[in-house]
């Protein structure tokens, strides 16, 4: 199974190219609901899709359309039986994933970068290193023209229309020139004009020599007419597989008479929904026997090819790995690498993209920094000059505790709100073989680290001096490090919740998960006042280490007695104050180690969560 499907160019026109035939035999898929029973979603589905012909999968809700598409695209492998072949040869999974693309029904895109930047990042991630850097802008420009996106090329993705987003999602996968392209309901949510434009572009892609397969739901007659082949599903069974022109006659042969001037798609859906009388079993048997020849077919593009076809020919010329500039690649071994670019290049590209998105995100960046600065000033006003007065020691403890509370929630909740969308983008790109999980994981951590440092530092700088904390460099650095570590834990908590839970659930779970950490931190209830069986929980509460570390930074390490502005100050001697909170002196290193253990644990949990999210998608 070769890796190149580029159409050669002669005198500016495409010439015939060897076609790709995707065939599948006896595909079955079953799931086990919670009641322990076995439910068969697909039952022995067979068929063939060819390049040069736009194919559609039609059926009512629950018929198994999306499940079949996920299986054929290589996304879903568990509990699946049957075989998938390319040009008559069984697929090799790793190589197959490089040659197909899959666009889901709900397309998740990064809204803070422009259309052109989206394509440029896709080119950097998906094109092999032997494609010259100077040619990538040409490739991006050709894709923009091909899909009619030139007029919105410099607009943010969040501001373009639904139809333009659908076409952009096509362009992102088209960058790597895949042999087979799958689309799950590409017209969903679009008006009739936008839907026709999207399907017309898909038709152009098929005509250019690709195998293009779409799940369609209640298409209009004008949209249905653009398809060449149909596969109709009913309750997990195939009831028709073949050319669109043979649909009515195929149903008629089994006793299903289509009325005149009736939408053929509506009629097929009604039969699949068992709303017409006829021999349904015979339809199923005829569909099983209707497996087209898997011999490769030569597809020629007419000489009067449209403007889109010419642009398509330019596109495949640019990404042709056999171009004269780079020469022919070495034959791939069975253990060839999975991705077109190295993991280092993936890491660098993803880091640039993440930092660019973060810088342009008003909620995640500017509002966060503004909130850190303004709340720091507010705390400075409320707790003004409490840090060096023996009569205000308890107020200063509350001030330090509020430092930690604000730093945690200001750095966890924004990520809870924004990371689920980014996770959806990650799942789509990762499943389409853009990059490795490891490259994405480390790029996310590195790209977010400057913002992790900047926000708490601004807050700390605006509050520390005005609250009259000791102006000793070692104490400043110790308290600042505790704030940074607490912010780090908050960031990882937000990322973990955003990757593992739905948005509405993560918004609830993150604050709830913090409550036990606050209860057992030693601020509200002293350790000696707790029941014995509760004391072990204090050692797993990260807020204990944050609060204790901040108290050690300000009052530990043999700090001199505090001046007293009142008649009597019981806590002028700082050792008595630490004893009142059941804190031993000079345990700062242990507190830092406790926070670092939590940071390491959350890093591992985040990686496992992302891997589990991918596995669940499969």
PALOVO-24746 format. One record per residue (C-alpha): residue number from 1; x, y, z. Coordinates in nm, 2 decimals, decimal comma, padded with zeros to 4 digits, m for minus. Layout:
<atoms>
{NUM; {X; Y; Z}} ...
</atoms>
This chain:
<atoms>
{1; {00,00; 00,00; 00,00}} {2; {00,19; 00,31; m00,12}} {3; {00,19; 00,64; 00,06}} {4; {00,17; 00,88; m00,25}} {5; {m00,16; 00,96; m00,42}} {6; {m00,06; 01,28; m00,59}} {7; {m00,20; 01,34; m00,93}} {8; {00,07; 01,43; m01,18}} {9; {00,04; 01,74; m01,39}} {10; {00,07; 01,78; m01,76}} {11; {00,02; 02,13; m01,92}} {12; {m00,17; 02,25; m01,61}} {13; {m00,43; 01,97; m01,63}} {14; {m00,47; 01,66; m01,41}} {15; {m00,41; 01,33; m01,59}} {16; {m00,55; 00,99; m01,50}} {17; {m00,43; 00,84; m01,17}} {18; {m00,44; 00,50; m01,03}} {19; {m00,75; 00,49; m00,80}} {20; {m00,79; 00,37; m00,45}} {21; {m01,05; 00,11; m00,36}} {22; {m01,16; 00,08; 00,00}} {23; {m01,34; m00,24; 00,07}} {24; {m01,47; m00,40; 00,39}} {25; {m01,61; m00,74; 00,46}} {26; {m01,84; m00,87; 00,74}} {27; {m01,79; m00,57; 00,97}} {28; {m01,96; m00,64; 01,30}} {29; {m01,95; m00,43; 01,62}} {30; {m02,10; m00,50; 01,96}} {31; {m02,12; m00,33; 02,29}} {32; {m02,20; m00,44; 02,64}} {33; {m02,44; m00,21; 02,83}} {34; {m02,43; m00,18; 03,21}} {35; {m02,70; m00,45; 03,24}} {36; {m02,44; m00,71; 03,11}} {37; {m02,62; m00,79; 02,79}} {38; {m02,46; m00,78; 02,45}} {39; {m02,59; m00,53; 02,19}} {40; {m02,50; m00,57; 01,82}} {41; {m02,47; m00,23; 01,66}} {42; {m02,34; m00,36; 01,32}} {43; {m02,41; m00,70; 01,17}} {44; {m02,19; m00,82; 00,89}} {45; {m02,17; m00,50; 00,69}} {46; {m01,98; m00,53; 00,35}} {47; {m01,92; m00,29; 00,08}} {48; {m01,68; m00,10; m00,14}} {49; {m01,59; 00,27; m00,19}} {50; {m01,38; 00,39; m00,47}} {51; {m01,18; 00,71; m00,55}} {52; {m01,33; 00,94; m00,80}} {53; {m01,68; 00,87; m00,66}} {54; {m01,84; 01,06; m00,37}} {55; {m02,00; 00,80; m00,14}} {56; {m02,27; 00,85; 00,13}} {57; {m02,38; 00,65; 00,42}} {58; {m02,75; 00,70; 00,49}} {59; {m02,98; 00,57; 00,76}} {60; {m03,20; 00,67; 01,05}} {61; {m03,07; 00,76; 01,39}} {62; {m02,93; 00,45; 01,57}} {63; {m02,87; 00,26; 01,24}} {64; {m02,50; 00,24; 01,30}} {65; {m02,37; 00,51; 01,05}} {66; {m02,12; 00,68; 01,28}} {67; {m02,01; 00,35; 01,43}} {68; {m01,93; 00,22; 01,08}} {69; {m01,74; 00,54; 00,99}} {70; {m01,54; 00,52; 01,31}} {71; {m01,44; 00,16; 01,23}} {72; {m01,35; 00,23; 00,87}} {73; {m01,14; 00,53; 00,96}} {74; {m00,94; 00,32; 01,21}} {75; {m01,06; 00,51; 01,52}} {76; {m01,27; 00,23; 01,67}} {77; {m01,10; m00,11; 01,71}} {78; {m01,24; m00,27; 02,03}} {79; {m01,52; m00,53; 01,99}} {80; {m01,49; m00,51; 01,61}} {81; {m01,47; m00,81; 01,38}} {82; {m01,43; m00,82; 01,00}} {83; {m01,17; m00,70; 00,76}} {84; {m01,08; m00,37; 00,58}} {85; {m00,88; m00,37; 00,26}} {86; {m00,71; m00,11; 00,04}} {87; {m00,68; m00,21; m00,32}} {88; {m00,75; m00,57; m00,22}} {89; {m00,47; m00,58; 00,05}} {90; {m00,54; m00,60; 00,43}} {91; {m00,46; m00,27; 00,60}} {92; {m00,15; m00,22; 00,82}} {93; {m00,29; m00,01; 01,10}} {94; {m00,01; 00,24; 01,15}} {95; {00,04; 00,31; 00,78}} {96; {m00,34; 00,32; 00,73}} {97; {m00,38; 00,59; 00,99}} {98; {m00,13; 00,81; 00,79}} {99; {m00,33; 00,77; 00,47}} {100; {m00,68; 00,85; 00,60}} {101; {m00,85; 01,15; 00,77}} {102; {m01,16; 01,17; 00,97}} {103; {m01,37; 01,49; 01,03}} {104; {m01,64; 01,44; 01,31}} {105; {m01,98; 01,60; 01,30}} {106; {m01,90; 01,85; 01,57}} {107; {m01,57; 02,01; 01,45}} {108; {m01,37; 02,16; 01,73}} {109; {m01,13; 02,43; 01,62}} {110; {m00,90; 02,68; 01,80}} {111; {m01,09; 03,01; 01,77}} {112; {m00,81; 03,25; 01,87}} {113; {m00,59; 03,19; 01,56}} {114; {m00,67; 03,29; 01,21}} {115; {m00,78; 03,06; 00,92}} {116; {m00,44; 03,10; 00,76}} {117; {m00,25; 03,03; 01,08}} {118; {m00,46; 02,72; 01,14}} {119; {m00,35; 02,58; 00,80}} {120; {00,01; 02,68; 00,85}} {121; {00,03; 02,50; 01,19}} {122; {m00,14; 02,20; 01,02}} {123; {00,12; 02,21; 00,74}} {124; {00,41; 02,22; 01,00}} {125; {00,27; 01,93; 01,19}} {126; {00,15; 01,70; 00,90}} {127; {00,39; 01,76; 00,61}} {128; {00,72; 01,56; 00,61}} {129; {01,04; 01,74; 00,65}} {130; {01,14; 01,69; 00,29}} {131; {00,87; 01,94; 00,18}} {132; {01,06; 02,27; 00,14}} {133; {00,97; 02,54; 00,39}} {134; {00,93; 02,79; 00,11}} {135; {00,66; 02,58; m00,05}} {136; {00,43; 02,56; 00,25}} {137; {00,28; 02,91; 00,21}} {138; {00,20; 02,82; m00,15}} {139; {00,03; 02,51; m00,04}} {140; {m00,17; 02,70; 00,23}} {141; {m00,27; 02,96; m00,03}} {142; {m00,39; 02,69; m00,27}} {143; {m00,60; 02,52; m00,01}} {144; {m00,76; 02,86; 00,08}} {145; {m00,85; 02,91; m00,29}} {146; {m00,96; 02,55; m00,34}} {147; {m01,21; 02,57; m00,05}} {148; {m01,33; 02,93; m00,10}} {149; {m01,17; 03,06; 00,22}} {150; {m00,95; 03,34; 00,07}} {151; {m01,19; 03,61; 00,18}} {152; {m01,17; 03,51; 00,54}} {153; {m00,81; 03,40; 00,54}} {154; {m00,70; 03,66; 00,80}} {155; {m01,01; 03,63; 01,02}} {156; {m01,01; 03,46; 01,36}} {157; {m01,16; 03,11; 01,34}} {158; {m01,41; 03,21; 01,61}} {159; {m01,56; 03,48; 01,38}} {160; {m01,62; 03,28; 01,06}} {161; {m01,95; 03,12; 00,97}} {162; {m02,05; 02,76; 01,02}} {163; {m02,00; 02,67; 00,65}} {164; {m01,66; 02,82; 00,65}} {165; {m01,56; 02,63; 00,96}} {166; {m01,67; 02,30; 00,79}} {167; {m01,46; 02,39; 00,49}} {168; {m01,17; 02,48; 00,71}} {169; {m01,19; 02,14; 00,88}} {170; {m01,17; 01,98; 00,54}} {171; {m00,86; 02,20; 00,45}} {172; {m00,68; 02,10; 00,77}} {173; {m00,69; 01,73; 00,67}} {174; {m00,64; 01,81; 00,30}} {175; {m00,30; 01,95; 00,38}} {176; {m00,14; 01,60; 00,41}} {177; {m00,31; 01,49; 00,08}} {178; {m00,48; 01,18; 00,23}} {179; {m00,59; 00,89; 00,01}} {180; {m00,92; 00,84; 00,20}} {181; {m01,13; 01,11; 00,37}} {182; {m01,42; 01,04; 00,60}} {183; {m01,68; 01,30; 00,71}} {184; {m01,95; 01,25; 00,97}} {185; {m02,26; 01,45; 00,87}} {186; {m02,06; 01,74; 00,72}} {187; {m02,38; 01,94; 00,65}} {188; {m02,51; 01,92; 01,00}} {189; {m02,62; 02,26; 01,13}} {190; {m02,58; 02,44; 00,80}} {191; {m02,84; 02,61; 00,58}} {192; {m02,92; 02,46; 00,24}} {193; {m02,68; 02,70; 00,05}} {194; {m02,38; 02,64; 00,29}} {195; {m02,46; 02,26; 00,29}} {196; {m02,45; 02,25; m00,09}} {197; {m02,12; 02,44; m00,10}} {198; {m01,96; 02,19; 00,14}} {199; {m02,08; 01,89; m00,05}} {200; {m01,97; 02,05; m00,38}} {201; {m01,62; 02,08; m00,24}} {202; {m01,63; 01,72; m00,13}} {203; {m01,74; 01,62; m00,48}} {204; {m01,44; 01,81; m00,62}} {205; {m01,21; 01,62; m00,38}} {206; {m01,35; 01,29; m00,49}} {207; {m01,32; 01,38; m00,86}} {208; {m00,95; 01,47; m00,80}} {209; {m00,87; 01,11; m00,72}} {210; {m00,96; 01,06; m00,35}} {211; {m01,19; 00,82; m00,18}} {212; {m01,44; 01,04; 00,00}} {213; {m01,71; 00,89; 00,23}} {214; {m01,97; 01,09; 00,42}} {215; {m02,24; 01,01; 00,67}} {216; {m02,55; 01,21; 00,55}} {217; {m02,87; 01,27; 00,74}} {218; {m03,19; 01,37; 00,55}} {219; {m03,02; 01,53; 00,25}} {220; {m03,23; 01,74; 00,00}} {221; {m03,27; 01,61; m00,35}} {222; {m03,02; 01,86; m00,48}} {223; {m02,75; 01,75; m00,23}} {224; {m02,83; 01,38; m00,28}} {225; {m02,78; 01,42; m00,65}} {226; {m02,41; 01,51; m00,60}} {227; {m02,34; 01,16; m00,45}} {228; {m02,23; 00,88; m00,68}} {229; {m02,27; 00,58; m00,44}} {230; {m02,49; 00,51; m00,13}} {231; {m02,47; 00,27; 00,15}} {232; {m02,81; 00,25; 00,34}} {233; {m02,82; 00,11; 00,69}} {234; {m03,11; m00,01; 00,89}} {235; {m03,08; m00,14; 01,25}} {236; {m02,72; m00,23; 01,20}} {237; {m02,78; m00,41; 00,87}} {238; {m02,70; m00,30; 00,52}} {239; {m03,01; m00,28; 00,29}} {240; {m02,85; m00,12; m00,01}} {241; {m02,49; m00,07; m00,14}} {242; {m02,43; 00,06; m00,49}} {243; {m02,47; 00,35; m00,73}} {244; {m02,73; 00,62; m00,65}} {245; {m02,90; 00,56; m00,98}} {246; {m02,97; 00,20; m00,89}} {247; {m03,13; 00,29; m00,55}} {248; {m03,50; 00,31; m00,66}} {249; {m03,48; 00,00; m00,88}} {250; {m03,31; m00,20; m00,61}} {251; {m03,59; m00,12; m00,36}} {252; {m03,85; m00,19; m00,63}} {253; {m03,72; m00,54; m00,69}} {254; {m03,79; m00,62; m00,32}} {255; {m04,14; m00,48; m00,32}} {256; {m04,07; m00,12; m00,22}} {257; {m04,23; 00,12; m00,47}} {258; {m04,11; 00,48; m00,46}} {259; {m04,38; 00,73; m00,55}} {260; {m04,32; 00,97; m00,84}} {261; {m04,15; 01,30; m00,75}} {262; {m04,05; 01,17; m00,41}} {263; {m03,71; 01,24; m00,25}} {264; {m03,51; 00,92; m00,29}} {265; {m03,33; 00,99; 00,04}} {266; {m03,66; 01,03; 00,23}} {267; {m03,79; 00,71; 00,07}} {268; {m03,47; 00,52; 00,17}} {269; {m03,49; 00,65; 00,53}} {270; {m03,86; 00,54; 00,56}} {271; {m03,77; 00,19; 00,44}} {272; {m03,48; 00,18; 00,68}} {273; {m03,72; 00,29; 00,96}} {274; {m03,96; 00,01; 00,87}} {275; {m04,24; 00,24; 00,76}} {276; {m04,31; 00,06; 00,43}} {277; {m04,42; m00,29; 00,35}} {278; {m04,19; m00,51; 00,15}} {279; {m03,93; m00,78; 00,17}} {280; {m03,67; m00,63; 00,40}} {281; {m03,48; m00,96; 00,45}} {282; {m03,43; m00,99; 00,07}} {283; {m03,30; m00,63; 00,07}} {284; {m03,04; m00,73; 00,33}} {285; {m02,94; m01,04; 00,14}} {286; {m02,91; m00,85; m00,19}} {287; {m02,69; m00,58; m00,01}} {288; {m02,46; m00,86; 00,13}} {289; {m02,41; m01,00; m00,21}} {290; {m02,35; m00,66; m00,37}} {291; {m01,98; m00,63; m00,31}} {292; {m01,82; m00,45; m00,59}} {293; {m01,50; m00,56; m00,75}} {294; {m01,19; m00,44; m00,55}} {295; {m00,98; m00,41; m00,86}} {296; {m00,82; m00,06; m00,89}} {297; {m01,00; 00,17; m01,12}} {298; {m00,84; 00,44; m01,33}} {299; {m01,02; 00,77; m01,28}} {300; {m00,97; 01,04; m01,54}} {301; {m01,06; 01,40; m01,49}} {302; {m01,23; 01,56; m01,79}} {303; {m01,03; 01,81; m01,99}} {304; {m01,28; 02,09; m01,90}} {305; {m01,19; 02,06; m01,53}} {306; {m01,32; 02,34; m01,31}} {307; {m01,12; 02,61; m01,14}} {308; {m01,13; 02,41; m00,82}} {309; {m00,99; 02,11; m01,00}} {310; {m00,70; 02,31; m01,12}} {311; {m00,63; 02,44; m00,77}} {312; {m00,65; 02,08; m00,65}} {313; {m00,39; 01,97; m00,90}} {314; {m00,17; 02,25; m00,78}} {315; {m00,22; 02,13; m00,42}} {316; {m00,12; 01,77; m00,48}} {317; {00,18; 01,89; m00,69}} {318; {00,31; 02,09; m00,39}} {319; {00,28; 01,80; m00,14}} {320; {00,40; 01,53; m00,39}} {321; {00,69; 01,36; m00,20}} {322; {00,84; 01,27; m00,53}} {323; {00,90; 01,63; m00,63}} {324; {01,22; 01,72; m00,81}} {325; {01,33; 01,93; m00,52}} {326; {01,35; 01,65; m00,26}} {327; {01,38; 01,34; m00,47}} {328; {01,21; 01,01; m00,41}} {329; {01,20; 00,88; m00,05}} {330; {01,35; 00,56; 00,07}} {331; {01,11; 00,26; 00,08}} {332; {00,94; 00,24; 00,41}} {333; {01,01; m00,05; 00,64}} {334; {00,74; m00,23; 00,84}} {335; {00,86; m00,04; 01,15}} {336; {00,86; 00,31; 00,99}} {337; {00,77; 00,60; 01,21}} {338; {00,41; 00,68; 01,27}} {339; {00,43; 01,06; 01,22}} {340; {00,56; 01,27; 00,93}} {341; {00,76; 01,50; 01,16}} {342; {00,98; 01,43; 01,46}} {343; {00,85; 01,46; 01,81}} {344; {01,08; 01,75; 01,87}} {345; {00,93; 01,95; 01,58}} {346; {00,58; 01,85; 01,70}} {347; {00,67; 01,98; 02,05}} {348; {00,81; 02,31; 01,91}} {349; {00,51; 02,37; 01,68}} {350; {00,25; 02,29; 01,94}} {351; {00,43; 02,51; 02,20}} {352; {00,42; 02,81; 01,95}} {353; {00,05; 02,75; 01,87}} {354; {m00,05; 02,71; 02,24}} {355; {00,13; 03,03; 02,34}} {356; {m00,02; 03,22; 02,05}} {357; {m00,37; 03,10; 02,15}} {358; {m00,32; 03,19; 02,51}} {359; {m00,19; 03,54; 02,43}} {360; {m00,50; 03,61; 02,23}} {361; {m00,74; 03,47; 02,48}} {362; {m00,91; 03,76; 02,66}} {363; {m01,06; 03,54; 02,93}} {364; {m00,76; 03,32; 03,00}} {365; {m00,48; 03,58; 02,98}} {366; {m00,57; 03,94; 03,01}} {367; {m00,86; 03,90; 03,25}} {368; {m00,65; 03,66; 03,46}} {369; {m00,36; 03,91; 03,48}} {370; {m00,59; 04,20; 03,55}} {371; {m00,77; 04,00; 03,83}} {372; {m00,43; 03,91; 03,99}} {373; {m00,33; 04,28; 03,99}} {374; {m00,66; 04,42; 04,11}} {375; {m00,72; 04,16; 04,39}} {376; {m00,36; 04,21; 04,50}} {377; {m00,42; 04,58; 04,55}} {378; {m00,76; 04,51; 04,72}} {379; {m00,59; 04,28; 04,97}} {380; {m00,32; 04,53; 05,03}} {381; {m00,58; 04,79; 05,12}} {382; {m00,79; 04,56; 05,34}} {383; {m00,49; 04,41; 05,52}} {384; {m00,27; 04,72; 05,51}} {385; {00,03; 04,71; 05,75}} {386; {m00,08; 04,39; 05,94}} {387; {00,24; 04,19; 05,88}} {388; {00,47; 04,35; 06,14}} {389; {00,24; 04,41; 06,43}} {390; {00,21; 04,17; 06,73}} {391; {m00,16; 04,28; 06,78}} {392; {m00,26; 04,18; 06,43}} {393; {m00,09; 03,84; 06,39}} {394; {m00,42; 03,65; 06,35}} {395; {m00,53; 03,90; 06,08}} {396; {m00,20; 03,85; 05,90}} {397; {m00,26; 03,47; 05,91}} {398; {m00,59; 03,53; 05,75}} {399; {m00,42; 03,75; 05,49}} {400; {m00,17; 03,48; 05,41}} {401; {m00,44; 03,22; 05,38}} {402; {m00,63; 03,45; 05,14}} {403; {m00,32; 03,47; 04,93}} {404; {m00,34; 03,10; 04,88}} {405; {m00,71; 03,08; 04,83}} {406; {m00,71; 03,35; 04,56}} {407; {m00,40; 03,21; 04,38}} {408; {m00,57; 02,87; 04,36}} {409; {m00,91; 02,96; 04,22}} {410; {m00,77; 03,23; 03,99}} {411; {m00,55; 02,98; 03,82}} {412; {m00,77; 02,67; 03,82}} {413; {m01,12; 02,79; 03,72}} {414; {m01,03; 02,97; 03,39}} {415; {m00,87; 02,64; 03,27}} {416; {m01,18; 02,45; 03,38}} {417; {m01,38; 02,67; 03,15}} {418; {m01,14; 02,68; 02,85}} {419; {m00,96; 02,35; 02,84}} {420; {m01,25; 02,12; 02,75}} {421; {m01,26; 02,28; 02,40}} {422; {m00,89; 02,24; 02,36}} {423; {m00,91; 01,88; 02,47}} {424; {m01,17; 01,82; 02,19}} {425; {m00,93; 01,97; 01,94}} {426; {m00,65; 01,75; 02,08}} {427; {m00,86; 01,43; 02,04}} {428; {m00,95; 01,51; 01,68}} {429; {m00,59; 01,60; 01,58}} {430; {m00,44; 01,31; 01,77}} {431; {m00,68; 01,06; 01,62}} {432; {m00,60; 01,19; 01,28}} {433; {m00,23; 01,12; 01,35}} {434; {m00,11; 01,48; 01,37}} {435; {00,13; 01,43; 01,66}} {436; {00,20; 01,21; 01,96}} {437; {00,04; 01,24; 02,31}} {438; {00,39; 01,30; 02,46}} {439; {00,46; 01,60; 02,23}} {440; {00,12; 01,76; 02,31}} {441; {00,15; 01,70; 02,68}} {442; {00,49; 01,86; 02,72}} {443; {00,41; 02,14; 02,49}} {444; {00,11; 02,23; 02,70}} {445; {00,31; 02,23; 03,02}} {446; {00,59; 02,45; 02,87}} {447; {00,36; 02,69; 02,69}} {448; {00,15; 02,75; 03,01}} {449; {00,45; 02,79; 03,24}} {450; {00,52; 03,16; 03,18}} {451; {00,16; 03,25; 03,25}} {452; {00,18; 03,03; 03,56}} {453; {00,46; 03,24; 03,69}} {454; {00,34; 03,58; 03,57}} {455; {00,00; 03,60; 03,73}} {456; {00,09; 03,50; 04,09}} {457; {00,41; 03,71; 04,07}} {458; {00,20; 04,02; 03,98}} {459; {m00,04; 03,94; 04,27}} {460; {00,24; 03,89; 04,51}} {461; {00,43; 04,20; 04,41}} {462; {00,12; 04,42; 04,46}} {463; {00,03; 04,27; 04,80}} {464; {00,35; 04,18; 04,98}} {465; {00,50; 04,52; 05,05}} {466; {00,17; 04,70; 05,14}} {467; {00,07; 04,43; 05,39}} {468; {00,40; 04,50; 05,57}} {469; {00,55; 04,15; 05,54}} {470; {00,92; 04,13; 05,64}} {471; {01,15; 04,28; 05,38}} {472; {01,40; 03,99; 05,40}} {473; {01,50; 03,84; 05,06}} {474; {01,49; 03,48; 05,19}} {475; {01,14; 03,52; 05,33}} {476; {01,02; 03,70; 05,02}} {477; {01,15; 03,41; 04,80}} {478; {01,00; 03,14; 05,03}} {479; {00,65; 03,29; 05,03}} {480; {00,67; 03,36; 04,66}} {481; {00,77; 03,00; 04,59}} {482; {00,48; 02,87; 04,80}} {483; {00,24; 03,09; 04,59}} {484; {00,39; 02,96; 04,27}} {485; {00,37; 02,59; 04,38}} {486; {00,00; 02,65; 04,49}} {487; {m00,07; 02,81; 04,15}} {488; {00,10; 02,51; 03,98}} {489; {m00,13; 02,27; 04,16}} {490; {m00,43; 02,48; 04,07}} {491; {m00,33; 02,48; 03,71}} {492; {m00,29; 02,11; 03,70}} {493; {m00,62; 02,06; 03,88}} {494; {m00,80; 02,27; 03,62}} {495; {m00,63; 02,09; 03,33}} {496; {m00,71; 01,75; 03,49}} {497; {m01,08; 01,84; 03,54}} {498; {m01,11; 01,99; 03,20}} {499; {m00,96; 01,68; 03,03}} {500; {m01,15; 01,42; 03,22}} {501; {m01,49; 01,57; 03,29}} {502; {m01,76; 01,76; 03,09}} {503; {m01,76; 02,13; 03,15}} {504; {m02,08; 02,15; 03,36}} {505; {m01,94; 01,87; 03,59}} {506; {m01,59; 02,00; 03,62}} {507; {m01,71; 02,35; 03,72}} {508; {m01,89; 02,18; 04,01}} {509; {m01,62; 01,92; 04,10}} {510; {m01,31; 02,14; 04,13}} {511; {m01,45; 02,37; 04,41}} {512; {m01,59; 02,06; 04,58}} {513; {m01,26; 01,88; 04,57}} {514; {m01,09; 02,18; 04,73}} {515; {m01,32; 02,17; 05,04}} {516; {m01,15; 01,87; 05,21}} {517; {m00,81; 02,03; 05,14}} {518; {m00,92; 02,35; 05,32}} {519; {m01,08; 02,17; 05,61}} {520; {m00,76; 01,97; 05,69}} {521; {m00,51; 02,25; 05,63}} {522; {m00,50; 02,36; 06,00}} {523; {m00,64; 02,71; 05,96}} {524; {m01,01; 02,65; 06,05}} {525; {m00,96; 02,36; 06,30}} {526; {m00,63; 02,30; 06,48}} {527; {m00,48; 01,95; 06,44}} {528; {m00,50; 01,88; 06,81}} {529; {m00,87; 01,95; 06,81}} {530; {m00,95; 01,68; 06,55}} {531; {m01,05; 01,33; 06,61}} {532; {m00,76; 01,09; 06,59}} {533; {m00,89; 00,90; 06,28}} {534; {m00,91; 01,23; 06,09}} {535; {m00,54; 01,34; 06,15}} {536; {m00,39; 01,12; 05,87}} {537; {m00,60; 01,32; 05,62}} {538; {m00,41; 01,63; 05,71}} {539; {m00,10; 01,48; 05,56}} {540; {m00,26; 01,44; 05,21}} {541; {m00,41; 01,79; 05,20}} {542; {m00,20; 02,01; 04,98}} {543; {m00,34; 02,33; 05,14}} {544; {m00,18; 02,21; 05,47}} {545; {00,16; 02,24; 05,31}} {546; {00,08; 02,56; 05,14}} {547; {m00,05; 02,73; 05,46}} {548; {00,22; 02,58; 05,68}} {549; {00,49; 02,68; 05,43}} {550; {00,36; 03,04; 05,41}} {551; {00,35; 03,06; 05,79}} {552; {00,71; 02,92; 05,81}} {553; {00,82; 03,17; 05,55}} {554; {00,69; 03,47; 05,75}} {555; {00,72; 03,36; 06,11}} {556; {00,97; 03,07; 06,12}} {557; {01,35; 03,06; 06,11}} {558; {01,41; 03,25; 06,43}} {559; {01,22; 03,57; 06,34}} {560; {01,26; 03,84; 06,60}} {561; {00,97; 03,93; 06,83}} {562; {00,71; 04,16; 06,68}} {563; {00,65; 04,51; 06,80}} {564; {00,32; 04,56; 06,98}} {565; {00,09; 04,86; 06,90}} {566; {m00,16; 04,77; 07,17}} {567; {m00,15; 04,73; 07,55}} {568; {m00,08; 04,36; 07,54}} {569; {00,02; 04,13; 07,25}} {570; {00,01; 03,76; 07,33}} {571; {00,17; 03,66; 06,99}} {572; {00,45; 03,91; 06,99}} {573; {00,67; 03,61; 07,04}} {574; {00,63; 03,43; 06,71}} {575; {00,71; 03,08; 06,85}} {576; {00,39; 03,10; 07,05}} {577; {00,20; 03,19; 06,74}} {578; {00,33; 02,88; 06,55}} {579; {00,26; 02,66; 06,85}} {580; {m00,11; 02,78; 06,86}} {581; {m00,14; 02,64; 06,50}} {582; {00,03; 02,31; 06,60}} {583; {00,32; 02,40; 06,37}} {584; {00,68; 02,31; 06,45}} {585; {00,95; 02,56; 06,35}} {586; {01,16; 02,53; 06,04}} {587; {00,96; 02,27; 05,85}} {588; {00,96; 02,47; 05,53}} {589; {01,15; 02,21; 05,33}} {590; {00,91; 01,94; 05,43}} {591; {00,62; 02,16; 05,31}} {592; {00,79; 02,22; 04,98}} {593; {00,84; 01,85; 04,94}} {594; {00,47; 01,79; 05,01}} {595; {00,37; 02,04; 04,74}} {596; {00,62; 01,89; 04,49}} {597; {00,48; 01,54; 04,55}} {598; {00,13; 01,67; 04,47}} {599; {00,26; 01,84; 04,15}} {600; {00,43; 01,52; 04,04}} {601; {00,11; 01,32; 04,11}} {602; {m00,11; 01,56; 03,92}} {603; {00,13; 01,56; 03,63}} {604; {00,10; 01,18; 03,60}} {605; {m00,28; 01,20; 03,65}} {606; {m00,31; 01,45; 03,37}} {607; {m00,11; 01,24; 03,13}} {608; {m00,32; 00,93; 03,22}} {609; {m00,64; 01,13; 03,18}} {610; {m00,54; 01,24; 02,83}} {611; {m00,45; 00,88; 02,73}} {612; {m00,77; 00,75; 02,88}} {613; {m00,97; 01,01; 02,68}} {614; {m00,81; 00,88; 02,36}} {615; {m00,88; 00,52; 02,46}} {616; {m01,24; 00,60; 02,54}} {617; {m01,28; 00,76; 02,19}} {618; {m01,17; 00,44; 02,04}} 
</atoms>
